[in-house]
């Protein structure tokens, strides 16, 4: 269940409430009893879990350098199967 942040416009009381997404929003302040309690817009926090997510992904920095392949063996050296 998500946690919603509420704040009263009359007295300034703030509270986090865990409720279902389908539940009706609260309007009465539990502190002062006035009908001025409303949901606040907050940033969602989340964490990626499971296979395929790593703590080092998307951290920035320079991209990894590709290793250069070894130069091809010269023909006639005996290293190539076609030359032997």
ABEGO torsion letter per residue (X at the ends): XBBBBBBBAAAGBBBBBBBBAABBBBABBAAAGBBABBBBBBBBBBBBBEBGBBAABGAEEBBBBBBBBBBBBBBGAGABAAAX
